[in-house]
Amino acid sequence: MKNVSKYQWFREISGIAFAAAVMAGCASVPAPTEQIAVSTAAVANAVGAGGPEFAPAEMRTAQEKLDGANKAMAAKDYERARWLAEQAQVDAQLAVTKARSAKAQKAAFALQEDNRVLREELDRKRN
C-alpha cells in the first residue's frame, strides 16, 4: 500500500473537489419551455384584459421581453431565456392589473355621471 503524506492527500482531495465544482457549474440548465408557455399565456391574457388600450407601456415591455426570451431559447441561453420569460410574465400581470383598474375607474365615473343626471331630473321635477 502506498504511503501518502497529508499534503499530497489534501492536494488530491482539493483537485477532486475543484473538478466536481467545475462539473456542477457547467451542468446544463434545462430549457425553460414551461416558463415560456406560462409567459406567453400571461401576455395573451393581458391582451384579452385590455392591456394594449389601458397599459400600453407594460404590454410593450412584456412583449419585448417575451420576444427576447424566445430569441435566447433559440440561442440556447436558457438562463437568460428563463429570466426574460419571468419578467415578461410579471409585466403582463401588471398590464392586466392596470387594465382592470382603469376599467373599474371608467365604470365608477360612468355611475357617478348617471347619478348626477338622475339628480338633475329629480330637481327639475320638484321645481
URGI-V33881 format. One record per pair of residues at least 12 apart in sequence whose C-alpha atoms are under 7 Angstrom apart, sorted by the first residue. I is the first residue (numbers start at 1). J is the second residue. If there is no record, write none. Layout:
# URGI-V33881
I_J + I_J
This chain:
# URGI-V33881
29_78 + 29_79 + 30_78 + 31_78 + 32_78 + 32_81 + 32_82 + 35_82 + 35_85 + 35_86 + 36_85 + 39_85 + 39_86 + 39_88 + 39_89 + 42_89 + 42_92 + 42_93 + 43_62 + 43_89 + 43_92 + 46_92 + 46_93 + 46_95 + 46_96 + 49_96 + 49_99 + 50_99 + 51_95 + 51_96 + 51_99 + 54_98 + 54_99 + 54_102 + 55_95 + 55_98 + 55_99 + 58_91 + 58_92 + 58_94 + 58_95 + 59_92 + 59_95 + 61_91 + 62_88 + 62_89 + 62_91 + 62_92 + 63_88 + 65_84 + 65_85 + 65_87 + 65_88 + 66_84 + 66_85 + 66_88 + 68_84 + 69_81 + 69_82 + 69_84 + 69_85
